[in-house]
Amino acid sequence: MKKVFMMVIALVMVLSVASIAMAQDAPAQVDVFFYDYSDTYIGSVRASMEEQLKEASDLFIYNFYDGASDQGKQTQQVETALTRGTDLLIVNIVTTGSDEAAQTIVDAAKAQDVPVVFFNREVSDAVVNSYEKCAFVGTDADEAGYMQGQMIAEFLQAEGNFEKYDLNGDKEISYLMFRGELGNAEAFGRTKYSVQNANELLADSGYQLAPSKANQTDATQEQDGISPYYLYGNWSAANAKNLMDTALTTFSLDSGDIEIVVANNDDQALGAIESMNEQGYNTGTDAEKYIPVFGVDATAVAQDAIKNGKMTGTIKQDAVGMASGILFLAKNIQAGEDLLANTADFNVDEGVAKIRIPYAIYTGE
């Protein structure tokens, strides 16, 4: 009897191992939720992710969802995927600046033991740490701001540029800021630290950036001389063009009212350029009628604008790197590994499962 019992145990173990191996060989069901298909940078991430998923079709079955900037819609999409059955949720959360929506998704996934990877739009450490199968893949929220400030300072310090772009000769470079979503960590960092870092790097030059009077003033923001001054384009090229159109009915591009344009993302930068084109500025054909414009993302359209002399520079947010980092974690899940297995070569925050994808300055060179 003892011999028979041991044989049964051995058979059960063999079958269990075989079952696990079969599960790991089977494609994993991956459901990916984008906050808004209309966002140009997110479109780049989506295209790269889809390309990589198709290349790994033996590992993954996938569905993409457009949240259309509607958190209620996205939450319902997640609930539907969980009800249908999924192996991994990959979520570009609609609502930032509040834990409620992200925590609701994590709690629903945790109840079914489904891993969650948030990306791009950052969720709090508390949300990530509330579930051992939760992670975030994104950038350092403040890094793009600091790098944009470095890029602006280096541009102005190039020979002759102070004199060329200080149109009224007051030693202040009047900047117009286009801000992304209120409550968004990236928008906050890019708005504040771009100007702050530029001014620190320009400290010995005798020149400083100063907010243009064409900016609106937001009394709810930190009164630090930078954060309250912006036009609220909310990431949108159309919004930025409309705001720039309105600003140019009162303020001039040739008198020192607006001497540079700084935008939290390329879409807003390009919207401002479109408006300036209608004034004969930044067309790429007249070097004298040019206002320096700086963005973030290094989208293909922005790279073309830089190449064609319409835009000055941008900060590359690596869409391919973002997608690759996310799918590295997805492959861990498909292989039956821990979510953050084998990530020693990634830049992972201490004390929380957050992977950071680095930025880079892009000026077309």
C-alpha positions in Angstrom: 0.0 0.0 0.0 2.8 2.4 0.9 4.5 1.7 -2.5 1.2 2.3 -4.4 0.7 5.6 -2.4 4.1 6.8 -3.3 3.5 6.0 -6.9 0.3 8.0 -6.9 2.0 11.0 -5.3 4.8 10.9 -7.9 2.2 10.7 -10.7 0.3 13.7 -9.2 3.6 15.7 -9.1 4.5 14.8 -12.7 1.0 15.9 -13.8 1.3 19.1 -11.9 4.6 20.0 -13.4 3.2 19.2 -16.9 0.2 21.3 -16.2 2.4 24.3 -15.2 4.6 23.8 -18.2 1.5 23.7 -20.5 0.2 26.9 -18.9 3.5 28.7 -19.4 3.6 27.6 -23.1 0.1 28.9 -23.7 -0.4 32.5 -24.8 -1.2 34.9 -22.0 -4.4 37.1 -22.4 -3.2 40.7 -22.0 -5.6 43.6 -21.9 -4.2 47.1 -22.5 -6.1 50.3 -21.5 -5.1 53.6 -23.0 -6.3 56.9 -21.5 -7.0 58.4 -24.9 -6.1 57.3 -28.4 -6.0 60.9 -29.6 -2.8 61.6 -27.5 0.1 61.7 -30.0 2.7 60.3 -27.6 0.3 57.6 -26.3 -0.3 56.7 -30.0 3.4 56.1 -30.4 3.5 53.8 -27.3 0.4 52.0 -28.6 2.0 51.5 -32.1 5.3 50.1 -30.6 3.4 47.9 -28.1 1.2 46.4 -30.9 4.3 45.8 -33.1 6.1 44.0 -30.2 3.0 42.0 -29.3 2.5 40.8 -32.9 6.1 39.7 -33.0 5.5 37.7 -29.8 2.1 36.2 -31.0 3.1 32.8 -29.6 3.3 34.4 -26.1 0.3 36.8 -26.1 -3.3 37.3 -27.1 -4.2 41.0 -26.6 -7.0 43.5 -26.6 -6.6 47.3 -26.7 -9.1 49.8 -25.3 -9.6 53.5 -25.7 -10.6 55.3 -22.5 -11.4 58.5 -24.4 -10.4 60.5 -21.4 -13.4 59.1 -19.5 -12.4 57.4 -16.2 -15.8 55.8 -15.8 -15.6 54.3 -19.3 -12.1 52.9 -18.6 -13.0 51.4 -15.2 -16.0 49.6 -16.9 -13.6 48.3 -19.6 -11.3 46.9 -16.9 -14.2 45.3 -15.1 -15.4 43.7 -18.4 -12.0 42.3 -19.1 -11.7 40.8 -15.6 -15.2 39.2 -15.9 -14.3 37.7 -19.3 -10.9 36.5 -18.0 -7.5 38.0 -18.4 -3.9 37.2 -17.3 -2.6 40.8 -17.1 -4.0 44.3 -17.0 -1.9 47.1 -18.5 -3.4 50.4 -17.6 -2.7 54.0 -18.7 -5.0 55.5 -16.1 -7.3 58.4 -17.1 -7.5 60.2 -13.8 -4.2 61.3 -12.2 -3.6 63.2 -9.0 -6.0 61.0 -7.0 -5.7 57.4 -5.8 -9.4 56.5 -6.1 -9.6 55.3 -9.7 -6.3 53.5 -9.6 -7.1 51.8 -6.3 -10.5 50.7 -7.5 -8.7 48.9 -10.4 -6.1 47.4 -8.2 -8.7 46.1 -5.7 -10.7 44.5 -8.5 -7.6 42.8 -10.0 -6.4 41.7 -6.6 -9.7 40.0 -5.9 -9.1 37.8 -8.9 -5.3 37.5 -8.5 -4.6 39.3 -11.8 -1.4 41.4 -12.0 -1.6 45.1 -12.9 1.0 47.2 -14.7 0.2 51.0 -14.7 2.2 53.0 -17.2 3.0 56.6 -18.3 0.5 58.4 -16.1 1.9 57.9 -12.6 -0.1 56.4 -9.7 1.0 56.8 -6.1 3.5 54.5 -4.3 0.6 53.7 -1.9 -1.5 52.2 -4.8 1.4 50.2 -6.1 2.4 48.9 -2.7 -1.2 47.9 -1.9 -0.8 44.7 -4.1 2.3 42.6 -4.6 1.4 42.0 -8.2 1.2 45.7 -9.2 3.9 47.8 -10.8 4.4 51.1 -12.7 6.4 51.8 -15.8 7.1 55.4 -16.6 9.4 58.3 -16.4 10.7 60.4 -13.5 8.0 63.1 -13.4 10.5 65.9 -12.8 13.3 64.8 -15.1 11.8 66.2 -18.3 11.4 69.6 -16.7 15.0 69.7 -15.6 16.2 68.5 -19.0 14.0 71.0 -20.8 15.5 73.8 -18.6 19.0 72.6 -19.5 18.1 72.6 -23.2 16.8 76.1 -23.0 19.8 77.4 -21.1 22.2 75.8 -23.6 20.3 77.3 -26.5 20.4 80.8 -25.1 24.0 80.5 -24.1 25.0 79.8 -27.8 26.9 82.7 -29.3 24.7 85.6 -30.1 21.4 84.1 -28.9 20.9 86.3 -25.8 21.0 89.4 -27.9 19.0 87.9 -30.7 16.1 86.7 -28.6 16.0 89.3 -25.9 13.9 91.4 -28.3 13.4 94.4 -25.9 16.9 94.3 -24.4 15.7 94.1 -20.8 17.9 91.1 -19.9 14.7 89.0 -19.3 13.6 86.3 -21.8 9.8 86.5 -21.6 8.5 83.0 -21.9 5.0 81.7 -22.6 4.2 78.4 -20.9 1.7 75.8 -22.2 0.7 73.5 -19.4 -0.7 70.0 -19.4 -3.3 68.5 -17.1 -3.8 70.0 -13.7 -3.1 67.5 -11.0 -0.7 65.6 -13.3 2.8 65.1 -11.8 4.5 65.4 -15.2 2.7 68.7 -16.0 3.7 70.1 -12.6 7.4 69.1 -13.0 7.7 70.3 -16.5 6.1 73.7 -15.7 8.2 74.5 -12.7 11.5 72.8 -13.2 12.0 73.8 -16.8 12.2 77.5 -15.8 13.8 76.9 -12.4 16.7 74.9 -13.9 17.2 77.2 -16.8 17.5 80.2 -14.5 19.9 78.3 -12.2 22.1 77.5 -15.2 21.8 81.1 -16.5 22.7 82.6 -13.1 26.1 84.0 -14.2 24.9 85.2 -17.6 23.1 88.3 -16.5 19.9 87.0 -18.2 16.9 85.2 -16.7 13.6 83.7 -17.9 10.6 85.7 -16.8 6.9 84.9 -17.4 5.4 86.7 -20.3 2.3 88.9 -19.6 0.6 86.7 -22.1 0.4 83.9 -19.5 -2.7 83.6 -17.4 -2.2 83.6 -13.6 -3.5 80.7 -11.5 -3.8 81.8 -7.8 -4.3 78.1 -6.7 -0.7 77.2 -7.7 2.4 77.6 -5.5 3.4 81.2 -5.5 7.0 80.6 -6.5 7.2 83.0 -9.4 6.9 80.2 -11.9 4.1 77.7 -11.3 1.1 80.1 -11.4 2.0 81.4 -14.9 0.8 79.4 -17.9 -1.9 78.9 -20.6 -3.9 75.7 -20.0 -3.6 73.7 -23.2 -4.2 70.4 -21.4 -1.8 68.5 -23.7 -3.9 69.5 -26.8 -2.5 71.1 -30.0 -6.0 72.5 -30.8 -6.3 74.0 -27.4 -2.8 75.5 -27.6 -3.5 77.0 -31.0 -6.7 78.6 -29.8 -5.0 80.0 -26.7 -2.1 81.4 -28.8 -4.5 82.9 -31.3 -6.2 84.8 -28.4 -2.8 85.8 -26.9 -1.7 87.3 -30.2 -4.7 89.5 -30.4 -3.2 91.5 -27.5 0.5 90.6 -27.3 3.2 90.9 -30.0 5.8 88.5 -31.3 8.2 91.2 -32.4 8.3 93.6 -29.4 9.5 91.3 -26.6 6.0 90.4 -25.2 6.7 86.7 -26.0 10.3 85.8 -26.6 10.3 82.0 -26.2 7.5 79.4 -26.0 7.9 76.4 -23.5 5.3 73.6 -23.7 4.8 70.5 -21.5 4.4 68.4 -24.6 5.0 68.6 -28.3 1.3 68.8 -29.3 0.9 72.0 -27.4 4.2 73.3 -28.9 3.0 72.5 -32.4 -0.4 74.1 -31.7 1.4 77.3 -30.7 3.6 77.1 -33.8 0.6 76.7 -36.1 -0.8 80.0 -34.6 2.5 81.7 -35.1 2.7 80.5 -38.7 -0.4 82.6 -39.4 1.6 85.7 -38.2 4.5 84.8 -40.5 6.6 83.4 -37.7 8.3 79.9 -37.4 7.5 79.0 -41.0 10.9 77.6 -41.7 11.5 80.1 -44.5 12.4 83.3 -42.6 15.1 83.0 -39.9 14.5 86.5 -38.7 10.9 85.8 -37.8 11.4 83.0 -35.4 10.5 82.5 -31.7 12.3 79.6 -30.0 9.8 76.8 -29.1 10.6 73.9 -26.8 8.4 70.8 -26.2 8.5 67.3 -24.7 8.0 63.8 -26.2 10.1 64.0 -29.5 7.1 62.8 -31.5 7.6 62.2 -35.2 5.8 65.5 -36.1 7.9 67.5 -33.6 11.1 66.0 -35.1 10.0 67.1 -38.5 9.2 70.6 -37.2 12.7 70.8 -35.7 14.3 69.5 -39.0 12.3 72.1 -41.0 13.3 75.0 -38.8 9.9 75.6 -37.2 10.7 74.3 -33.7 13.9 74.5 -31.5 14.0 71.3 -29.4 12.2 68.7 -27.4 12.8 66.1 -24.7 12.6 62.6 -26.0 10.2 60.4 -24.1 11.1 57.0 -25.4 7.9 55.3 -26.7 9.7 52.2 -27.8 11.5 51.9 -24.5 8.2 52.4 -22.6 6.5 49.7 -24.6 9.5 47.3 -24.2 9.7 47.8 -20.4 6.0 47.0 -20.1 6.2 43.9 -22.2 9.3 42.7 -20.3 7.0 42.5 -17.3 4.2 40.8 -19.4 6.7 38.2 -20.5 7.5 37.5 -16.8 3.8 36.8 -16.2 3.5 34.6 -19.3 6.5 32.6 -18.1 5.0 32.1 -14.6 7.7 34.4 -13.0 7.2 37.2 -10.5 6.1 40.4 -12.1 9.5 42.1 -11.4 11.7 39.1 -12.0 15.1 39.8 -13.7 14.8 43.6 -13.6 18.2 44.2 -12.2 19.2 46.1 -15.3 16.2 48.5 -15.1 16.1 51.7 -13.1 13.7 50.6 -10.3 12.7 52.9 -7.4 13.7 51.8 -3.9 10.8 50.5 -1.9 8.2 50.5 -4.6 7.8 48.6 -7.9 8.3 51.5 -10.3 10.5 51.3 -13.3 11.8 54.6 -14.8 12.5 55.0 -18.5 15.1 57.8 -19.1 14.5 61.0 -21.1 17.0 62.6 -23.6 17.4 66.0 -25.1 16.6 66.1 -28.8 17.5 69.1 -31.1 17.7 67.2 -34.4 21.4 66.6 -34.2 
